Amino acid sequence: MAELHQLTSSDAAMLFLETPDTPNHIAPLIICDQSTVPGGTTLRLRQIKAKMERALDGAPNFRRRLVRPPLDIDNPYWVDDPNFDLDFHLRHLALPEPGDWRQLSIQVARLLSRSLDPNRPLWEMYVIEGLDRVVDLPPGAFAVLLKIHHAMMDGMGAMSLMDGMFDRSPLQPPEPSAAKWRPQPGPHMTEIISRGWLNAGLRFSKIGVRLNALAAKAVRERLSGPTEESPIPANAVPKTPFNGPLTPARVYDLKQYPLKRIKSLRSLVPGSTVNDVGLALITGALRRYLIGRNALPADNLICAVPVSIRSEASRNKPAGNEISAIYTPIPTGTEDPLERLRLIAAQMAQQKVLDRALSARSLVDLTSELPGTMGGLISRGMTAIGDRRGRALIANTLVTNVPGMSAPMYFCGARIVNIVGGGPCVTNMGLIHLIGSYCDLFNINVVGCRDLVPDIGFYMECVEDSVAEYFDLYAALVGHDVTSSPVSRRTKKKAL
């Protein structure tokens, strides 16, 4: 009997969440300096191909395609693709003149706009040359865009995958030649159908038990849990220009800062975290942007913040999705930057301390009893529900933080200069943020729908102004007791 590799309901939901207007892939961008390649030689595509041949032995789903049961009665299966062709997935291109950051961001945005081929393994890798005029990059630098469907893995899984792909030194350790890969036969369709009906019956028989257990838990925690109010007032999700029907076209940009300076901002509000600081920087940028477009709503925006629920046992496992999210108001209505950071730190601390009636793990346990198609359709329906004015139901935007690598890494001998996140926009949410670090850099990466955020350049100026505002605030308060500073204290640059 063929070995079965079935998607979990969480993974399958990522597949069914996708629409033609919302390609659902993660896409880290790896920027490399090939001056460190041993011998001073120029890196060739065949060397990258040989490296990937070996790396794929540790990531079997990269050679597998999806097989869906008839009528989607059950979750799909990964099966070895007998026609797997690495040359199809590994692609080589060069930027047009002048080869600056703008050209790179436009090229990445175009690649993010395209859905992956559902009849092949769900990933692509682009080696991008011609970065000759990207500021702070040495001559000959290149980028690698790794585009992976979210059904294969989440952001933490992608970091684990890359950790296995990269080396700790430009001197690559001797590696055995990649063994000749031979596809294994997948399950017969009759077996898939019979298992599908059996699994569907078992799942639905368990849903009632799960719901009763969750309801009982909710009552217990509601009676025994704290009842303090949210530090940041919130009403319904307000209307913004970047919430509405999406098109596939994307915009992409990045701002990077010294990680040490970002960490120093934690001293403005003792007990705050780098995540809190990052969320405050984004909140300030959103406030400036919406004021600039004469569209700042009276109500605070609602932000989705993904959280990893990986156990220690699965922390280094590349495949699969083990994420949930919290939905929190962010103080876009607050003018004072110090007060914004205080409110966010208090809000996020409360989110972590309160035992929510439906915890992330409990919700994952419940959705595991639903076929992925149902979970995906429910998620897509919830995000799609909104009024005709383009209002999002769940959240206005998303801010995710995937911890990066703290030590320099190398790819085929080339030093990795930076690793930048990349993720999908979901229905009605045309602006997302990916913050994270690599070595001594802190990245703020933005992905948006081009039709809802046509002025990405202006938005990135708002990001820069928000960061500068906090740096100025730190410079003004350094050496003082920040906790006793009046809330109304202003920076030299007037806050918007």
C-alpha positions in Angstrom: 0.0 0.0 0.0 1.3 3.5 -0.9 2.4 5.7 2.0 -0.1 8.5 2.6 0.8 12.1 3.2 -2.4 14.0 3.8 -2.7 17.7 4.5 -3.9 18.7 8.0 -7.0 20.7 8.1 -5.0 23.8 9.0 -2.8 23.3 5.9 -5.8 22.5 3.7 -7.6 25.7 4.9 -4.6 27.7 3.6 -5.2 26.1 0.2 -8.9 26.8 0.1 -8.4 30.4 1.4 -6.8 31.3 -1.9 -8.7 33.1 -4.6 -7.5 34.4 -8.0 -7.2 37.9 -6.4 -5.5 36.6 -3.2 -2.5 34.4 -4.0 -1.6 32.7 -0.8 2.1 32.2 -0.6 4.9 33.2 1.7 8.0 34.7 -0.1 11.2 35.4 1.9 13.7 37.5 -0.1 17.4 36.5 0.5 20.0 39.1 -0.5 23.5 37.7 -1.1 27.0 39.1 -1.5 29.0 36.7 -3.7 32.3 38.4 -3.0 32.7 35.8 -0.2 32.5 32.8 -2.5 35.8 30.8 -2.0 38.4 31.5 -4.6 36.8 34.7 -5.6 34.9 33.0 -8.4 31.5 34.0 -9.8 28.6 31.8 -8.6 26.9 29.9 -11.3 23.3 28.8 -11.5 24.4 25.1 -11.8 26.0 25.4 -8.3 22.7 26.7 -6.9 20.9 23.9 -8.6 23.2 21.3 -7.1 22.7 22.9 -3.7 18.9 22.7 -4.1 19.1 19.1 -5.3 20.6 18.1 -2.0 18.4 20.4 0.1 15.2 18.9 -1.4 16.1 15.5 0.2 15.2 17.1 3.5 12.0 18.7 2.2 10.1 16.0 0.5 7.0 18.1 -0.1 9.0 20.2 -2.5 8.9 17.2 -4.9 5.2 16.5 -4.3 2.0 17.8 -5.9 -1.5 17.9 -4.6 -4.2 15.4 -5.3 -7.7 16.5 -4.2 -10.5 14.0 -3.5 -13.6 14.3 -5.6 -16.0 17.0 -4.4 -13.3 17.9 -1.8 -14.9 15.5 0.7 -11.6 15.2 2.5 -8.3 17.0 2.8 -6.0 16.7 -0.2 -2.9 14.5 -0.3 0.7 15.2 -1.2 2.0 12.7 -3.7 5.3 12.4 -5.4 5.3 14.2 -8.8 6.6 11.7 -11.4 7.3 14.6 -13.7 9.2 16.8 -11.2 11.6 19.1 -12.9 13.8 21.3 -10.8 14.5 23.5 -13.8 10.9 24.5 -13.9 11.0 25.7 -10.2 14.4 27.3 -10.3 14.4 30.4 -12.4 17.0 33.0 -13.3 16.4 36.6 -14.3 18.0 40.0 -14.2 16.7 43.4 -13.3 16.4 46.0 -16.0 18.4 49.2 -15.8 19.2 51.0 -13.6 19.1 47.9 -11.3 18.2 49.8 -8.1 16.0 49.0 -5.2 12.9 50.3 -7.0 13.4 47.9 -9.8 13.9 45.0 -7.4 10.8 45.9 -5.4 8.7 46.2 -8.6 10.0 42.8 -9.8 9.3 41.1 -6.5 5.8 42.6 -6.5 5.1 41.2 -10.0 6.2 37.7 -8.9 4.0 37.9 -5.7 1.0 38.8 -7.9 1.1 35.4 -9.7 -0.4 32.3 -8.3 1.6 29.1 -8.2 0.7 26.3 -10.6 -1.6 23.9 -8.7 -0.6 21.0 -10.9 3.0 21.1 -9.8 4.8 21.2 -6.5 3.7 24.5 -4.9 7.0 26.5 -4.9 9.3 28.5 -7.1 12.8 30.0 -6.6 13.9 33.0 -8.5 17.6 34.0 -8.7 17.7 37.7 -9.5 20.8 39.4 -10.7 21.6 43.0 -11.7 21.3 44.6 -8.3 24.3 46.9 -9.1 22.7 50.1 -7.9 21.0 49.0 -4.8 22.4 51.2 -2.0 24.8 49.5 0.4 25.1 46.3 -1.7 28.5 45.3 -3.1 29.0 44.7 -6.9 27.8 41.4 -8.0 25.2 41.0 -5.3 22.1 38.9 -6.1 18.8 38.1 -4.5 16.9 34.9 -4.2 13.1 35.0 -3.9 11.7 31.7 -2.5 8.0 31.5 -3.2 6.2 28.8 -1.2 2.5 28.2 -0.9 1.1 28.7 2.6 -0.4 25.2 2.5 3.1 23.8 2.7 4.4 25.8 5.7 4.1 28.9 7.8 6.7 31.6 8.5 8.4 29.7 11.3 8.5 26.6 9.0 10.1 28.7 6.3 12.8 29.9 8.7 13.5 26.3 9.7 13.7 25.3 6.0 16.2 28.0 5.3 18.2 27.2 8.3 18.8 23.8 6.7 19.6 25.3 3.3 22.2 27.7 4.5 25.7 27.3 5.9 27.5 28.9 8.9 30.6 29.5 6.8 31.5 30.3 3.2 33.6 27.2 3.2 30.8 24.7 2.6 31.3 21.4 4.3 31.8 18.4 2.0 28.3 17.1 1.1 27.5 13.7 -0.5 26.2 13.9 -4.0 22.4 14.0 -4.1 21.0 10.5 -4.4 19.0 9.7 -7.5 15.4 10.6 -6.5 12.8 8.2 -7.5 9.1 9.0 -7.1 7.0 6.7 -5.1 3.5 5.7 -6.3 0.7 7.6 -4.6 -2.6 6.2 -3.3 -5.2 5.0 -5.8 -8.2 7.3 -6.3 -10.5 4.5 -5.0 -8.5 4.5 -1.7 -8.7 8.3 -1.5 -12.4 8.3 -2.0 -13.1 5.5 0.6 -10.8 7.1 3.1 -12.5 10.5 2.4 -16.0 9.3 3.3 -14.7 7.5 6.4 -12.8 10.6 7.6 -15.7 12.9 6.9 -18.0 10.7 9.1 -15.5 10.5 11.9 -14.8 14.2 11.9 -18.5 15.3 12.0 -19.1 12.7 14.8 -16.5 14.5 16.9 -17.5 18.1 16.3 -20.4 18.0 18.8 -18.1 16.7 21.5 -15.5 19.4 20.8 -18.0 22.2 20.8 -19.5 21.0 24.2 -16.0 20.9 25.7 -15.1 24.4 24.4 -18.4 25.8 25.6 -17.8 24.4 29.1 -14.2 25.8 29.1 -15.5 29.2 28.0 -18.0 29.3 30.9 -15.4 28.3 33.4 -12.8 30.9 32.2 -15.4 33.6 31.9 -16.5 33.1 35.6 -13.0 32.8 37.0 -11.0 35.0 34.6 -10.1 38.7 35.0 -12.6 41.3 33.7 -10.4 44.3 33.2 -11.2 46.5 30.2 -9.0 46.7 27.2 -6.4 49.5 27.5 -7.2 50.6 23.9 -10.9 51.4 23.2 -12.3 49.7 20.1 -15.6 49.5 18.3 -16.4 47.9 15.0 -13.6 47.6 12.4 -13.5 51.0 10.8 -13.4 51.9 7.1 -10.0 52.7 5.5 -8.9 53.2 1.9 -6.9 49.9 2.0 -9.8 47.7 3.1 -11.9 46.6 0.1 -12.1 44.2 -2.8 -8.5 43.2 -3.9 -7.0 42.7 -7.3 -4.0 40.3 -7.8 -1.6 43.3 -8.4 0.8 43.8 -5.5 3.2 46.5 -4.2 6.3 45.7 -2.2 8.8 47.7 -0.2 11.2 47.7 2.7 12.8 49.9 5.3 15.6 48.6 7.5 17.2 49.9 10.6 20.0 49.0 13.1 18.4 46.4 15.4 20.3 47.9 18.4 18.6 51.2 18.0 15.2 49.5 17.7 15.9 47.6 20.9 16.9 50.7 22.7 13.3 52.1 22.2 12.1 49.5 24.7 13.5 51.7 27.5 10.8 54.3 26.7 8.3 52.0 28.3 9.9 49.6 30.7 8.5 46.1 30.2 7.8 46.6 26.5 9.1 44.2 23.9 10.6 44.6 20.4 7.2 43.3 19.1 5.5 46.2 21.0 8.0 48.7 19.5 7.4 47.3 16.0 3.7 47.6 16.4 4.0 51.1 17.7 6.1 52.1 14.7 3.5 50.6 12.3 0.7 52.4 14.2 2.4 55.7 13.8 2.9 55.1 10.1 -0.7 54.1 9.6 -1.9 57.3 11.5 0.3 59.5 9.3 -0.7 57.8 6.1 -4.5 58.0 6.9 -4.2 61.7 7.9 -2.3 62.4 4.7 -5.1 60.8 2.7 -7.8 62.6 4.8 -9.1 59.2 5.9 -8.2 58.7 9.6 -11.3 57.1 11.1 -12.6 58.1 14.5 -12.3 54.6 15.8 -9.0 52.8 16.4 -7.9 50.4 13.7 -8.0 46.6 14.4 -4.8 44.7 13.7 -4.3 40.9 13.2 -1.2 39.6 15.0 -0.3 36.0 14.0 1.1 33.9 16.8 3.0 30.6 16.6 1.5 27.7 18.5 4.3 25.3 17.7 5.3 23.0 20.4 8.9 22.3 21.3 8.7 19.0 19.4 7.6 20.7 16.2 9.7 23.9 16.5 12.3 22.8 13.9 9.9 21.0 11.6 9.6 22.9 8.3 6.4 21.4 7.0 2.9 22.4 8.1 1.0 25.4 9.6 0.8 25.8 13.4 -0.3 29.4 13.7 -3.3 31.3 15.1 -3.9 35.0 15.5 -5.0 37.6 18.0 -7.0 40.6 16.9 -6.2 43.8 18.8 -7.0 47.5 18.5 -4.1 49.8 17.9 -4.1 53.4 19.0 -4.2 55.2 15.7 -6.4 57.8 17.3 -3.7 58.7 19.9 -1.4 61.6 18.9 1.4 61.2 21.5 3.9 58.6 20.4 5.0 57.7 23.9 1.4 57.1 24.9 0.9 55.0 21.8 3.7 52.7 22.9 2.4 52.6 26.5 -1.0 51.6 25.3 0.3 48.9 22.9 2.6 47.4 25.6 -0.4 47.3 28.1 -2.7 45.9 25.5 -0.4 43.1 24.3 0.5 42.2 27.9 -3.2 41.8 28.6 -3.7 39.7 25.5 -1.0 37.4 26.7 -2.1 37.2 30.3 -5.8 36.7 29.9 -6.9 33.1 29.5 -9.2 33.5 26.5 -12.3 31.4 26.4 -11.3 30.0 23.0 -7.5 29.7 23.1 -5.5 29.4 20.0 -4.8 25.7 20.6 -8.4 25.0 21.3 -9.5 26.6 18.1 -6.9 24.5 16.2 -8.2 21.4 17.9 -11.7 22.3 16.7 -10.8 23.0 13.1 -8.9 19.8 12.9 -12.3 18.1 13.0 -13.4 20.1 9.9 -12.4 19.2 6.4 -9.9 21.8 5.1 -12.3 23.0 2.4 -14.9 23.9 5.1 -12.3 25.7 7.3 -11.0 27.6 4.3 -14.4 28.6 3.1 -15.4 29.7 6.6 -12.2 31.8 6.9 -12.7 33.2 3.4 -16.3 34.0 4.1 -15.5 35.8 7.4 -12.8 38.0 5.8 -15.1 38.7 2.8 -18.1 39.8 4.8 -18.2 43.5 4.8 -20.5 46.3 3.8 -20.5 47.8 0.4 -18.2 50.6 1.5 -15.3 48.1 1.6 -15.2 47.5 5.4 -13.2 44.5 6.6 -15.0 42.3 9.2 -12.1 41.0 11.2 -9.2 43.4 11.0 -7.9 46.4 9.0 -4.3 45.2 8.7 -1.8 42.6 9.8 1.5 42.8 11.5 3.5 39.6 11.8 7.0 39.0 13.4 9.0 35.9 12.6 12.3 35.8 14.6 15.2 35.8 12.3 18.8 34.5 12.4 21.2 36.1 14.8 24.4 34.9 13.2 25.6 35.5 9.6 24.6 32.7 7.1 25.9 31.7 3.7 24.3 30.3 0.6 26.6 28.5 -1.8 29.5 30.4 -0.2 27.8 33.8 -0.7 27.3 35.8 2.5 23.6 36.5 3.2 23.3 40.3 3.7 19.6 40.3 4.7 16.5 38.0 4.8 13.3 39.9 4.2 9.8 38.6 4.9 7.0 38.4 2.3 3.5 37.2 2.8 -0.1 37.2 1.3 -2.8 39.9 1.4 -6.1 38.3 2.4 -9.6 39.2 1.3 -10.5 42.8 2.0 -7.1 43.5 3.7 -4.9 45.3 1.2 -2.0 46.2 3.4 0.1 43.9 5.6 3.4 44.3 7.4 6.2 41.8 8.1 8.7 42.8 10.8 11.7 40.8 11.8 15.4 40.8 12.2 18.5 39.3 10.6 21.8 39.7 12.4 22.1 43.4 13.3 19.2 44.6 11.0 15.6 45.2 11.8 13.3 45.0 8.8 9.9 46.6 8.2 8.5 44.9 5.0 5.2 46.0 3.5 3.1 44.1 1.0 -0.1 45.7 -0.4 -2.7 45.6 -3.1 -1.6 48.1 -5.8 -5.2 49.2 -6.5 -5.9 49.9 -2.8 -2.4 51.3 -1.9 -1.4 53.1 -5.2 1.0 55.4 -3.3 3.3 52.9 -1.6 6.1 55.5 -1.8 4.1 57.9 0.4 3.3 55.1 2.9 7.0 54.2 3.2 7.7 57.9 3.9 5.2 57.6 6.7 7.1 54.6 8.0 10.3 56.5 8.0 8.7 59.5 9.7 7.2 57.2 12.4 10.6 55.6 13.1 12.4 59.0 13.2 9.7 60.2 15.6 10.6 57.5 18.1 14.3 57.9 17.6 13.9 61.6 18.4 11.8 60.8 21.4 14.5 58.5 22.7 17.2 61.1 22.2 15.1 63.7 24.1 14.4 61.3 27.0 17.7 59.4 27.3 19.1 59.8 30.7 15.8 60.7 32.2 13.2 58.7 34.2 11.0 57.8 31.3 8.3 56.2 33.5 7.7 59.5 35.3 7.8 61.6 32.1 4.4 63.3 31.4 2.3 61.6 28.8 2.0 64.9 26.9 5.7 65.2 26.3 6.3 65.8 22.6 9.2 65.2 20.3 10.9 67.9 18.3 9.0 66.8 15.2 5.4 67.5 15.7 3.3 64.3 15.9 0.5 63.8 13.5 
